[in-house]
Amino acid sequence: MMIRATKHSMDFVNTGKKENFDHFRISCGKAVELFLDYIWNKQTIHKFGIFDPQNNHWCCPSMLSTVGINIPEHIQHLSARALKCCMTQALAMIRSTTAKYYKRQIVVKKKQKLQNKKIRYIQSFIDKRKPTKPKVNINKFKIELNSICCKFTEETNTSFDGYITLSGIGKIYGKIYIPIKYTDRSNYWKSKGKIMNSFLCGPKNIEIRWEIEVAENMSVEVVGADGGQNTCLTLSDGLTTQKCIHGHDLKSINKKMSRCKDGSKGSQRKRDHQINYINWTIKNLDLGKYKEIRLESNKHIKRGKKTSKSLRKWSWSKIHKAVILNCEEKDVLVFLQNSPYKSQRCYGCGYTHKLNRKGIEFRCRHCGFICDADMNSALNNSLDLAFVIRSFMALGLNRTGFVWDQLGMFGFDGEEFTVPLGKNVDLIQNISYQ
């Protein structure tokens, strides 16, 4: 089961209904802002815990009644149903802000007896990054409505494909009908699933959610993958993304983006071109024949490094998102794994050295294995190699070379690799590579 969303324009709504809807949306935005202040500044005790930001308690409730809350006059015309939707949205905004911090708190609480360096680091890390109260931009606010306030009705006798009816939102509004026309994408999701009774209504469009049934994937093939600038995605079985019919690939699009001024209309067009190309080229890959794709995690790969203008426009997150969405539709598991030294390791013999890779070519300094750099990295991602800890990376042994396989990291002459961990010294391996 998965959920997808499609956007539909509100240009077909007549002027009077549009003014009514905008007034209702802005009033809901003010109500959400009121509830955010109310929840954030008040201690809330519920069956799962306590939410009290002032005393560092971050267990946010999933439901909260609006009874007893002082509603100002300028939003008193909203019905109880509309206020309930606003309260639900306010709680969801707070949970999205505090969820990660709350999980980190649980980790520290469970291991507070272990006074080790990692726990102290996590504690100091979360103390410096406490959540802040979410803000509401009234003019751009999108109200989320569920089945108690609105419903979708399909039509076959008109030029529209259906209507979203907003009812029970306040006496001054009555019923508001919003005509909907399907797009190519919404017609595609309609053939796969059904509409959910939840809509996100903004100033210019409405988002419709679709509930899609996913067939079980019976494949058993596991493949490694590597994302790059020359090819969006390279798989270990030789499958790669291709150029479009106009001869563009990701590298040429990134170069065009680098020549545009940031924030200009041309920059926005090139960014849209980049997203469309990534989605199109990954969608054309037959990913449904795999059971699991092992993808390297390139998060923060460019942090603190000097890169060219073209490489700065390369976006790993867009490639990752496109792969995740396509694999979710086909019930394919995507496994993100750490990628230190994967691009420097020889798939043929396991020798790892910083100078093995130069640009798009990989040439092993030990066995002479030659391969495309992205393909070599994808092949390494398909293997179950030994985990590389951070303290081992700090030694910089990839400058002198070592052998890395499923059992661990080895030297050629039986030399011992030692890793300093505070006052202790842990022995990683003392076995010579055979």
N, C-alpha and C positions, 0 to 999 in steps of 0.2 A: 504494500500500500504506500502510495506517495501522493504528495499534494503539489500542484502547479497553479500558477496564477497568470491571468491575461488582463491587459489593460484595454478599456473601452472608452471612447471619447464621449463627452457630454455636450457636444455641439448640436445634438438633435433635440435638446430640451428647449422649450419655448421660454421667452424672457421672464414671464411671471413666475413660472415654476423654478427657473434658475435662481431668481432673487430669493424666493422662499427657501430653497435648498441652501444657498450661501448663508442666509441668516441663521438657519438651523445648524449648519456646520460650524460657524463662528461661535454660536452659543454653546455648542458641545465642547469646543476647544477651551472656552472659559471655564466650563464645568470640570473638564479634565485637569486644568491648571489648579482649580480650587481643591480638588481631591488629592492632587499631588502634594500640595502644601499641608493638607489635613493629615495625610498618612505619614509624611516625613517628619512632622513636628509633634506627633502624638505616639505614645507607646501603645502598641497593639499586641495583645496576648491572644494566641490561638492554640489549637490542639497540637500543632507541630512545633511551636516554639514562640519566640518573642521577636518583634520587629521594633527596634528603638535605636535609630542612628546616633542619637546623642550619647548613648551608653554602649555603643559598639555591638549591638545585637542586630543581625541582618537577615533573619529568617522571615521573609515576606509572605503574607498569606495569599492564597489563591482567590479567595472570595471575601467580601466585606459589605455589610449592609449600609445603605445610605440613610436609614432612619436615624434621626437624632442629629444629623449634620445640618448646621445653619446654612440654608441656601439663600444667597443674595437675591434681591428683587429682579436684577437684570437677567437672571436665568431661571426664575421661578416658573416661567411659561413652559419649560420643558417637562415632559411627562415622567412618571416614575420609571417607565421602561427605558426611556432615553438616558436618564440619569444612571440607571443600572449598567447600561452599555458603557457610559463614560467611566464609571468606577472600575469596571472590568478592564478597560483599556489603561487606566492609570496604574492599576496593580501590575499589569503586564509590562508596562514601561519601567516600573521600579524593579521588577524581578529581572528583566534583561540587564539592568545596570548593576545589580548587586549579586547576581547568581555566581559569577566567577569568584568574587571576593569571599562569599559565604562558603564555597567549596574549599578554598584555601584555608579558611578558618577551621573547618572541620579536620583537615589534614594536620594542622598544627595542634589542635586539641587532642587528637588521637595519639600523637607522638610527642606530647609535651614532656614526657618523662625522659625521652632520649635527647639529652643536651648535646647534640652533635652540630657540626658546622652547617649542614644543609637546613635543619629546622630553624636555626637562628637566622639564616639567610632568608628563608621564606617569611619568617615573622617580620623581619625588618623591611622586606620587600612589600608586604601587604600593608604595613603600617604607613608607608609613604604613599600608598595608592588607594586610599579609601574612596568609595563611590561618592559621587555628587548627585544632587537631586536633578532629575531630568527636566528639561525645559520644553516649552510649547511655543512654536511659532504660529500665532493665530491665523495669519494670512495664508500660510501654506499647510495648515493643519488638515490631517486626514482622519476622519472619524470611522471607527470600525463598528459596524452594526451586525447583529445576528438575527436569528429568526423571530425574536420577540418584537422586532421593529420593522423588519422588511422581508420580502419574499420575491422570488423570481418566477415569472409566468411566461411560458413560451407562447408565441403567436405564429400562426401560419397564414392568416388572411390579410396581413398588412405587409408593408415594405420592411418592417423591423422584425428581428428574430425573437424579440421578447421585451418584457417590461419589468423593471424593478420597482415595486410598490413600497413606499415608506408610509407606514400607518402607525397610529398610536404614539406619535412623537411629540404631540402637543396640540391643544385645541386651536391655536392661532394658525397652525400649518395645515390642518386637515390631512388629506392624502396627497402625496407627491409621487407622480409617475415619471419614471426615467426610462426612455426608450433605449434599447440596446441593439447594436448591429454586431454580428459575429465577424471576427477577422479570420484569416486563414489559420492562424495558430489556435484560436478558440474552436474552430471547426475540427481541427485535428484532435484536440483534447476531448471534444464532445464525443468523437467516435471511440475514444479509449475509456472514458469514464463518465462521471456525472457531476453536476454543479453542487457545491456545498452551500449551506445556508449561512454564509458569512461573507460580507462585502466591505471593502475598504474604499470609502468615498472621499475623494479629494476635490480641489477646486476645478480641475480640468478633466479628470478621468475617474473611472471606477474600476477597481480590481475585482475580478471574479475568480474564486478559487475552485479548482477541479480536483476531485478525488479519483485517483487512477489505480486500478488493480494491476499489479505486476505479476507476470507469469514466473514460476520458479525456474531458475537456471539450472540445468542438469549437467553442464559442462564440468570437467575436472582439470582443465588446462590452466596453469599458472604462468604468468608472463611478467617480465620486468619492463619498466618504461623510464624514459628520461626526457625531460622537457628542455628545449634549447631555443636559441635565437634563429638559427638557420632552418631548422624544422621544429614545428610546434611540439610534436611528440614522436618519439622513436621507440618502437617496441623491440624486445629482444628476439622475436621470431622474424624480424626483417620488415615488418609493416611500419610505414612512416607516413606522415602527412605530406600532401602534395601542393604544388602551386595552383592558383586559381586560373580560370580560363583567360584572364588578362595578363598572366605571367607574374603576378605578385606572390611573394612569400612573406613570412613574418619579418625577415630582415629588411626587405625593401620598404615595407610599410613603416617600420621603425625609423628608417632613414628619412622618410618623408615627414614623419612626425617631428623629428629633431630639427627640421628646417622651419617649422612653424612657431610663431610666438605663442607662449603659454597663455591660455585664456581667450585666444582669438577664435573666430568662427572656423577658420581653416584647421586649427588644432582640434576643435571638436569634431569636425568631419573626419579627420584622420583617425581620431580615437574611435569613432563609430566604425570606421573601416577596419580597424584592428580587431575590435570585438566581433564584428560580423565574420571576418576571415577565420578567427580562432574557432568560433562556434561552428562554422560551415565545414572546415577541414577536419575537425575532430568528429563531427557528426558523420562524415563520410567513411570513417574507419569502422570496420566490422568488429566492435568490441563485445558483441553478444556471444561470441564463441569462446570467451574466456570465463573462468570461474573467479579468478583473482588477478588483479593488476597491482604489482608492487611498484609504487611511484616514489621517487625521491622527494624529500621535504626540503624545498629551497627557500623556506621562510627566512627573511632578513638576509638573503644571499648578497645583496648589494650594500648592506649597512657598513658604513665606515670605510668604503673602498672607493678609489678613484676609477671612474668608468667613462667611456665615451658617451657623447650625446645620444647616439643611436642605442647603446645598451641601456641607458637610463630609461628609455621609453619601453624597454622590454618588461612585460608584466607576468610574473610567474602565477600570481593569484588568478588572473583571467584564464590561463590554461588549466590550472587546477580546478577551478569552478566548472569549466566546460566538461572536463573529464568526469567529475563527480556527478553532474547532472545526467550525462549520457549513460553512465554506468548504473545509476539508480533506476533508470527506465528499463534496463535489461537485467536487473538483479545480479550485477557484477560487483564483487567486493573490491574496494580500493583500499590498499594498505599503504599508509605513509610511513616511510622509514628514514632514519638518519642517513645522511649522505656524505660524511667526511671521508675523503680519500677514494670515493667510488669512481671518480673521474680520473684518478691517478693510478689506480690498480689495474694491472694487466689481467685480462680474463683468461689468458692462456696459461700463465705460470704463477700468477698471484703476486708478482713483484710490484711493490708500490713505491713510486718515486715521483717527486714533484715535477721533474723534467720529462716524464713519460709523455705528457700531453702538451702539444703546441698548437693552439688554435683548433681547427676542425679535425686535425689528424692525431691519432694516438700511435706512438711507436715505442715499444718496450725496449728499455736500455739493457735488459738482461737476456731475453730470448729472441728479440727482434720481431715480435708479433705486431702487425700493422692492421689498423682498423679505423673506421670512422669513430671519432671521439664520443659522439652521442650513442652510437651502437654499443661501444665498449662499456659505457656507463650503464646502459639498459641491461646488458648481459650480467653485469655485476649486481644490479638490483634484483635480478631473478634468483640469486644465490642466497643461502642462509649463512652469511658470514658472521664471524664472531663480533660481538658488540664492542665498539670503541668508546672507552670512557673519556671524559673531558681531560683528566689529568694526564692520560697517555698522549692526547693531542698536544698538550703543552710542551712535551719534550721535543717536538719538531723533528721526529725521526724520518718523516717523509723527505727530508733534505738529504739524508744519507742512504735511505732505502731500507726496506724490510719486506718480508713475505707475510701475506695476510690471507688466511683461509678460514674454513669452518671451525677449526680447533683453536685458533688464536693468531698472535703475531709472533714471528720467529726471525731470528738472525741467521746469517749464513754460516757463521763459525762458532755457533753455540754461545754467543754472547748473551748476557742477561740484560733484559729491559726492565729497569726499575722505575717506579712511578712514585714521586714524593706526595704523600697525603698528610699534610700537617706535620706532626712530629714523627709519624710512622713512615715506613717504607715498605710497600707491598711488591712482592715479586710477581710479575705477570707471566713470563715464560722463561725457561732456561734450557729449552730443547732445541737442538739445531735442526734446521729445515732439511728434510731429506728430498 
